[in-house]
Amino acid sequence: MKVNILLDYLSSLNDEVESLCIAVLFFSNRIFTQGSKSVMNIGFSTIIKVLSEIATLDSSQIQRIYLQHGDIGALSEYAVPKKNVVSLFQQQPLTLSSIYERLKQIADTIGSGSSKDRKNILKGLLIDSSPLEAKYLIKIINGELRIGLTEGLVEIAISKAFHQDLGYVREAMLISGDISKVVLLSKRNLLHTMLIKPLTPISYMLADVMFSAEEIINYYQKPLICEFKYDGIRAQMHKSGQQIRLFSRNLSDLTNAFPELANVAFEAKLSLSKSSESLSDIEDFILDGEVVAFQDGKPLHFQELQKRIHKKNLTEQVVAETPIIYVVFDIMYFNGESLIKKSIKERKETLSNIYFKEPIINSIYGLVNSEQEIISMFEKSKDIGHEGLVLKDTDSNYHPGKRGRYWVKLKKELDTIDAVIVIAEYGHGKRAGVLSDYTFAVKNDNNNNNSISNLRISGKAYSGLTDDEIHQITKRLKSIMIKNEGTRIIVKPEIVLEVAFDSIQKSNRHDSGFALRFPRIKSIREDKNVSHIDSLQKVKQIYEKQTYIMSKK
Ligand code: AMP
């Protein structure tokens, strides 16, 4: 039903290319394409400020209405008819292009002092909007369209509206991640120009992180592919006839850095049947894997690879000094056929029929279904000197450019950080009405200065607590509230969390200058108070310890 309405609408835009592109972005709950550098930088508080400025509402009225509706779009629909300002110009009806132009203007307004200008553009837009337009405009700006449409349904509507095979639409979407480009190519009957093909690199599939075998088993509750995590550089190998190319994580060409791989890639053969020994040549493929510095059955330190990559003229001596292997763990294209919509089980099956010649090898993996099996594989991986494990959902397709839970990595956990909650935000969906997102801070210096001015924000965590714990902590947080900001509250620094994380990055977003990546609450440290939290010095130490891992990817 929804798809039909959407497909009629998209068909009606057939002659308005620009509107068509904007419409599919909006319906996919986006403003800019995936990976675009443009961001709106319009926060909740700015929207509230604008609404209170154009309507005669004070902040307590706004707060009450917001809590009543729980939706900022509905709040805007309520506020806009109460406008006490009028448009300066003869009001033109809003069009998709005129809206988009002003949204782009907001995104382009950056730099110091720009927040006032962004606010004013938004204000102008809302003054020109009808209440219903304001409702959806704000939902789009806030990234919360919530009309029951997913990008998947928009893809179906595109395929029907422009008579394209849904499989092709999906594949083009996986490769480009840009729904506005996909709709344009569909309309022009040019989708085939974006299908996966050898010698054109595609974005890599990425892994999420989990912290223990127990967490993994509890989450999936089914057998998983469990593979060594090799510590090297991610590389995509493409073969097309007599050409071989190797691409890096950022899709630059690495072929010349590893000449021994190109030489043996031509010798890969396909086994025609399990029973016979006959092997045949392979016309083309795209492989995913890791180049690892490797000698005497052991991985060498990752930095050894730098010698290869940064050399302009690679000598035979350097090649001999830094032996490598290319460990293949996936295949996205094989003999004229894209495999990205096949399950990894099937892709591994294909790989198992290919014989590579060293230094190209197939990765080592097995199926696991218990904590014990994961732990013993993890130990094996560490004993050899690898980084840990990557576990893969056996039914998952290859999702270019996506980080999801189809693949999860399990590494030796970095140290945890004890930090104090300074801001708490209300959640969404199942977590509406409870404070479920916590901004936490560490101490700036190590002495016993526990004042707020000595705290530095180092991240925001929203996972790791049970629903019960969230309810309890919500009550406690409300009791120590310093300031109510609508969707979030500022609290007295009192509740201490033990936070686990994947890595630490430098960041301008927080005043500590660092951000914990993928933070997870390990526990609420009832036994600690703000004087016990960690300092920025510890954050820096961990950051430095893991720098070599961060810098290579
Ligand atoms: P990280 O760099 O810690 O985010 O971990 C993800 C990276 O691990 C990938 O980008 C690959 O470069 C690397 N990796 C090593 N072994 C595997 C494997 N078996 N499967 C997938 N990725 C792997």
Boltz pocket constraint, residues with backbone or C-beta under 6 A from the ligand:
constraints:
  - pocket:
      binder: B
      contacts: [[A, 205], [A, 206], [A, 207], [A, 227], [A, 228], [A, 229], [A, 230], [A, 231], [A, 232], [A, 233], [A, 234], [A, 289], [A, 290], [A, 329], [A, 363], [A, 390], [A, 409], [A, 549], [A, 553]]
      max_distance: 6.0
